[in-house]
Amino acid sequence: MAAHGGEPPPLGLGEVRDAERRLRGRIHRTPLLTCAGLDRMAGRKLLFKCELLQKTGSFKIRGALNAVRSLVEERQRTGRELPRAVVTHSSGNHGQALACAAQAEGIPAYIVVPRTAPQCKQDAICAYGATLVPCEPSDKSRAETASTVVQETGGVLVHPNQEPAVIAGQGTIALEVLEQAPQVNAVVVPVGGGGMVAGIAVAIKALRPDVKVFAAEPSNVDDCYQSKLRGELTPNLHPRDTIADAVKTSIGPNTWPIIRDLVDDVLTVSEEEIKQATWLVWERMKLLIEPTAGVGLAAVLSEQFQAVPRDVQNVCIVLCGGNVDLRSLTWLTELSGKAE
């Protein structure tokens, strides 16, 4: 779809509203849940946006479906045939979402996935009828393999987080949150490639500039934090391992300017903090989130967040997905003491 070189394409509230129209009746309006026990731990009123209950098990269907519907609408408007295929690279969740969206339109999908991606995510991609193409677990390998597949298939690349239609689709989360909880003072969003936090920031700052937008990421893959600190895009050239597999990728040229200008701060959390937060959501809220979705709560419970003024009382945390590989939960036995 759109090119990713040079100046990023404009993206504003209008594009997010267009996405909302395209998605209406095709996705779930996910609930905003609360937990008194976690409120006490945080010392604030927490509102959990449950995208783990979204179609395909994560927020990613919003961006993928908006991108595919945009393609279909454009082809219908210009009288051209549908694309031969759609192609993407993904740690799993965007791949599932694009496979689902493409299947609904009868378009073949090819999903490039790191060999280390959770098996449950790989299985789900295949279940939606897509062709899975394995690659090495690095941003470079993902991009190069996807480029090769595009050339071989004549397909259209739908980038998992830099495609403007994907970013706009993720922004519809913010529209729902502002309707469901007009009292919200801040939104905390896990960040990998940055599509979700960028889309949310565009919508929030257009409608409610007083609401804070925080990105949260593992300290093991802290490119967003480093970029904000340095004032320039600073990708992870050699990312360390993290239990939050869905945010191992780096922010990119289309999400960085939005994050630079509209995201208030970036909070980093340790692997132990992510595990503890994930455990807490499972145990207290009975919601089977994947560890990446625990990153936001980990940030709000961290010492860093104590510096956020107390008048930021109503805090929405996006629980971004629930595609957990239950066979890989060996870390549960290694957790150093249950959270009190």
Solvent accessible surface area in square Angstrom, and as a share of the most:
residue,aa,sasa,rsa
1,M,73,0.33
2,A,39,0.30
3,A,84,0.65
4,H,51,0.23
5,G,60,0.57
6,G,73,0.70
7,E,154,0.69
8,P,30,0.19
9,P,47,0.30
10,P,124,0.78
11,L,33,0.16
12,G,25,0.24
13,L,47,0.23
14,G,46,0.44
15,E,72,0.32
16,V,0,0.00
17,R,98,0.36
18,D,61,0.32
19,A,0,0.00
20,E,42,0.19
21,R,119,0.43
22,R,44,0.16
23,L,4,0.02
24,R,162,0.59
25,G,79,0.76
26,R,98,0.36
27,I,28,0.14
28,H,85,0.38
29,R,135,0.49
30,T,1,0.01
31,P,51,0.32
32,L,34,0.17
33,L,67,0.33
34,T,70,0.41
35,C,18,0.10
36,A,66,0.51
37,G,13,0.12
38,L,0,0.00
39,D,22,0.12
40,R,182,0.66
41,M,79,0.35
42,A,4,0.03
43,G,40,0.38
44,R,6,0.02
45,K,83,0.35
46,L,0,0.00
47,L,10,0.05
48,F,0,0.00
49,K,0,0.00
50,C,0,0.00
51,E,0,0.00
52,L,18,0.09
53,L,84,0.42
54,Q,6,0.03
55,K,80,0.34
56,T,18,0.11
57,G,15,0.15
58,S,0,0.00
59,F,16,0.07
60,K,32,0.13
61,I,4,0.02
62,R,0,0.00
63,G,0,0.00
64,A,0,0.00
65,L,11,0.06
66,N,1,0.01
67,A,0,0.00
68,V,0,0.00
69,R,36,0.13
70,S,21,0.14
71,L,8,0.04
72,V,3,0.01
73,E,37,0.16
74,E,62,0.28
75,R,34,0.12
76,Q,126,0.56
77,R,180,0.66
78,T,77,0.45
79,G,70,0.67
80,R,125,0.45
81,E,151,0.68
82,L,76,0.38
83,P,9,0.06
84,R,184,0.67
85,A,2,0.02
86,V,0,0.00
87,V,0,0.00
88,T,0,0.00
89,H,13,0.06
90,S,1,0.01
91,S,22,0.14
92,G,0,0.00
93,N,7,0.04
94,H,3,0.01
95,G,0,0.00
96,Q,6,0.02
97,A,0,0.00
98,L,0,0.00
99,A,1,0.01
100,C,31,0.19
101,A,1,0.01
102,A,0,0.00
103,Q,99,0.44
104,A,79,0.61
105,E,38,0.17
106,G,65,0.63
107,I,8,0.04
108,P,72,0.45
109,A,7,0.05
110,Y,59,0.22
111,I,0,0.00
112,V,0,0.00
113,V,1,0.01
114,P,10,0.06
115,R,144,0.52
116,T,99,0.57
117,A,11,0.08
118,P,22,0.14
119,Q,84,0.37
120,C,36,0.21
121,K,1,0.00
122,Q,28,0.12
123,D,67,0.35
124,A,24,0.19
125,I,0,0.00
126,C,70,0.42
127,A,83,0.64
128,Y,59,0.22
129,G,62,0.59
130,A,11,0.08
131,T,67,0.39
132,L,43,0.22
133,V,34,0.20
134,P,66,0.42
135,C,4,0.03
136,E,88,0.40
137,P,56,0.35
138,S,44,0.29
139,D,60,0.31
140,K,143,0.61
141,S,21,0.13
142,R,17,0.06
143,A,51,0.39
144,E,92,0.41
145,T,32,0.19
146,A,1,0.01
147,S,54,0.35
148,T,65,0.38
149,V,10,0.05
150,V,38,0.22
151,Q,146,0.65
152,E,133,0.60
153,T,31,0.18
154,G,40,0.38
155,G,9,0.09
156,V,26,0.15
157,L,48,0.24
158,V,0,0.00
159,H,30,0.13
160,P,4,0.03
161,N,10,0.05
162,Q,6,0.03
163,E,5,0.02
164,P,20,0.13
165,A,16,0.12
166,V,0,0.00
167,I,3,0.01
168,A,2,0.02
169,G,0,0.00
170,Q,1,0.00
171,G,0,0.00
172,T,5,0.03
173,I,0,0.00
174,A,1,0.01
175,L,5,0.02
176,E,20,0.09
177,V,1,0.00
178,L,21,0.11
179,E,101,0.45
180,Q,58,0.26
181,A,1,0.01
182,P,84,0.53
183,Q,90,0.40
184,V,0,0.00
185,N,43,0.22
186,A,0,0.00
187,V,2,0.01
188,V,0,0.00
189,V,0,0.00
190,P,3,0.02
191,V,1,0.01
192,G,8,0.08
193,G,6,0.05
194,G,4,0.04
195,G,4,0.04
196,M,9,0.04
197,V,0,0.00
198,A,0,0.00
199,G,0,0.00
200,I,0,0.00
201,A,0,0.00
202,V,10,0.06
203,A,0,0.00
204,I,0,0.00
205,K,37,0.16
206,A,56,0.44
207,L,66,0.33
208,R,64,0.23
209,P,95,0.59
210,D,94,0.49
211,V,0,0.00
212,K,77,0.33
213,V,0,0.00
214,F,10,0.04
215,A,0,0.00
216,A,0,0.00
217,E,1,0.01
218,P,0,0.00
219,S,40,0.26
220,N,37,0.19
221,V,0,0.00
222,D,28,0.14
223,D,2,0.01
224,C,0,0.00
225,Y,71,0.27
226,Q,45,0.20
227,S,0,0.00
228,K,57,0.24
229,L,120,0.60
230,R,148,0.54
231,G,47,0.46
232,E,105,0.47
233,L,58,0.29
234,T,26,0.15
235,P,64,0.40
236,N,32,0.16
237,L,143,0.71
238,H,168,0.75
239,P,43,0.27
240,R,144,0.53
241,D,106,0.55
242,T,11,0.06
243,I,34,0.17
244,A,0,0.00
245,D,39,0.20
246,A,24,0.18
247,V,10,0.06
248,K,57,0.24
249,T,20,0.11
250,S,12,0.08
251,I,5,0.03
252,G,8,0.08
253,P,56,0.35
254,N,6,0.03
255,T,0,0.00
256,W,17,0.06
257,P,23,0.14
258,I,24,0.12
259,I,0,0.00
260,R,111,0.41
261,D,92,0.48
262,L,56,0.28
263,V,4,0.02
264,D,62,0.32
265,D,67,0.35
266,V,2,0.01
267,L,6,0.03
268,T,25,0.15
269,V,2,0.01
270,S,45,0.29
271,E,40,0.18
272,E,69,0.31
273,E,66,0.30
274,I,0,0.00
275,K,36,0.15
276,Q,39,0.17
277,A,1,0.01
278,T,0,0.00
279,W,46,0.16
280,L,3,0.02
281,V,0,0.00
282,W,42,0.15
283,E,57,0.25
284,R,85,0.31
285,M,24,0.11
286,K,158,0.67
287,L,19,0.09
288,L,85,0.42
289,I,0,0.00
290,E,3,0.01
291,P,11,0.07
292,T,3,0.02
293,A,0,0.00
294,G,0,0.00
295,V,0,0.00
296,G,0,0.00
297,L,0,0.00
298,A,4,0.03
299,A,0,0.00
300,V,1,0.00
301,L,48,0.24
302,S,7,0.04
303,E,157,0.70
304,Q,75,0.33
305,F,0,0.00
306,Q,88,0.39
307,A,92,0.71
308,V,14,0.08
309,P,80,0.50
310,R,115,0.42
311,D,114,0.59
312,V,10,0.06
313,Q,70,0.31
314,N,31,0.16
315,V,0,0.00
316,C,0,0.00
317,I,0,0.00
318,V,0,0.00
319,L,0,0.00
320,C,6,0.04
321,G,0,0.00
322,G,19,0.18
323,N,25,0.13
324,V,15,0.09
325,D,18,0.09
326,L,111,0.55
327,R,177,0.65
328,S,60,0.39
329,L,32,0.16
330,T,96,0.56
331,W,19,0.07
332,L,52,0.26
333,T,126,0.73
334,E,120,0.54
335,L,20,0.10
336,S,83,0.54
337,G,50,0.48
338,K,119,0.50
339,A,19,0.15
340,E,172,0.77
